Amino acid sequence: MWGWILWTLLGVVALLLAGVLAIVVVMRSKNPRGLGMVRRFNRRFTNRQAMRHAGEAGSEYAVVRHVGRRSGAPYATPIGTYPVGDDFLVFLPYGADADWVRNIRAAGTAELMTDGRVHQVTPRVVDAAEALPHLPAGDRRIARLFRVTDFLVLERAAVASGGAR
């Protein structure tokens, strides 16, 4: 009986490791089909979970509110931000062509809610050389592991509501 349990556990561990390896390979290679699968999974599961507390004081996620460039529909996307002076730095693991990035670049502005405060922001894509020095060491390693080459700086404009600049 213990042999069966051990082999089952080893099988589960092997499947988990294969899944992690597959995600790393997809993210490093920027394979469009694989990235599409990761995006769909994140939209359906990860983003919904993150949106529960995103933007609130103490949350690890911010919310960027933007308008669809073709539809004009309002959207809210959870993102991780890093403060850089008065501005915010964002990883772009899928590249600068993610829908939400294209939407705010087309509009030229978005609303960012982070730590319970709302800010009007304007987007600017930067490369890794400019962004990496502003990241904590662990996050720099993850950016290199996934070969993240694009980052977004959200520059603060006038505060929309909820706090001081």
N, C-alpha and C positions, 0 to 999 in steps of 0.2 A: 504493500500500500504506500509506504513512504517513497518508494521509487517512482511511482506514478505521480505523486504530489511534486516531487523534485523535478521531474521532467516537465510537468505542466508549468511550474514556476520558471524554469529555464526557458521554455518556449515563449512565455509572456514577456520575459526580460529581453529575449532575442527580438521579438516583434517590436517592442518599444524602442530598442536601439536601432533597428532597421528604419523605423519611422523617423526618428531624430536624424539619422544619417541622410535619409531621403530629403528631408526638409533643408538640411544644410546644403546638400548638392543642388537642389532646385534654386535656393536663394543665391548661392555662389555663381551658378551658371546663368541665372536670369532666364531660364527656359520659359517661354511664354505660356505653354500649356500647363506646366507645373505651377507657375506663379498664379495662373488663373484659378487653379484648384485651391491653392493656399488662400487667395483673396476671397473666394466663395465661402470657404470654411470660416475665415475670420468674420466676414459679413454676417453669416448666419449664426455663429455661436460666440466667438470671442468678443466682437463689438457689442453684441446685446448685453453680455455680462458686464463689460466695461462701462457701458452707458448708465448702469444703475446708480453709480456715484460719481461719474466723471464730472469734473468742473467744480465739485464741492470742496470746501476747505478740508485739507488733509488727504484728498484723493491723489493717487499717483497718476491719474489721467486727466487731461483737459478735454474740452469739447470745442471743436471748431464748427461754427455754423456758417453755411455758405449756400449759394443759390446755383442750381444746375445751369450750365452754360447754354444748353439747348432747350431744356424743359421749363426753366425758370422756377422749378420746384425748390422749396427749402429743404436742406439736408443738415444733419448733425452727425459728426464723425468723432469718435474718441481717438485722441492722440496722446503720445507722451511728449512732454516738452522739457527743455532744460533752460533755465534762465541764463541769459547772456547780457549783462548790463540791464537796460530797460526792455530788451527784446527777448524772444524765445527761439530756441533752436529745436528742430524736429528731424528725427531720422526719416529717411525715405527708402525703406528696404526694397520696395517694388520699383523704385526709380521715380523720376519727376513726372511720369505719365499716369500716375494713379488718378482716378476720376476726381477725387476731392481736391487734389493739388491743381489739376487742370481747371477745375471750376473756380478756385480762388485766384488763380493766375489770370484767368479770363476776366473775372470781375474786378481784379485789382485790389480787392479788399475782402475781409471776412470778420466775423466776430469770434473772439476766443474767450472762453470762460475757463478760468483756472484759479484754483484756490479760493473759490467763492466770489471772484471778481470778473467783470466783463471788460474786455478791451477790444477796440477796433484795431485791426492789424492789416498790414500790407505784406505780401509775400515777396521773397527774394531767394532764388535757388543758389546755393553755394556748393563748392566742392569739398571733398574730404580734408584737403590740406587746410582750409579755412575753418572747418567745423571741429575736427577731432581734438584740437587743443582745449576746447571748451567742455569736453565730455569727461566724466569720471573714468578712471582706468578700466574698470570692468566693462563699461559700455563701449569704450574704444575697442576692447578685445572682441566684443560681439559685432561691432561694425566691421571690423576686419575679417572676422570669421564668415560673415554673410556677404562680404565684399560690397558694403554699402558705399557708393560713390557720390550719391546726391543727398544733400541735406537742405532743409528749408529754414530760412530765418524769417520769423514773423515779427516785423518791426511795428512797435506800438505807435498808433496814431492817437487821436483824442479818445479819452475814455468814454465808452457808451453809457455805462451805469455801474453801480455797485461798488465804487471805490475810487481811491485817488490814484493818480499816475505814479 
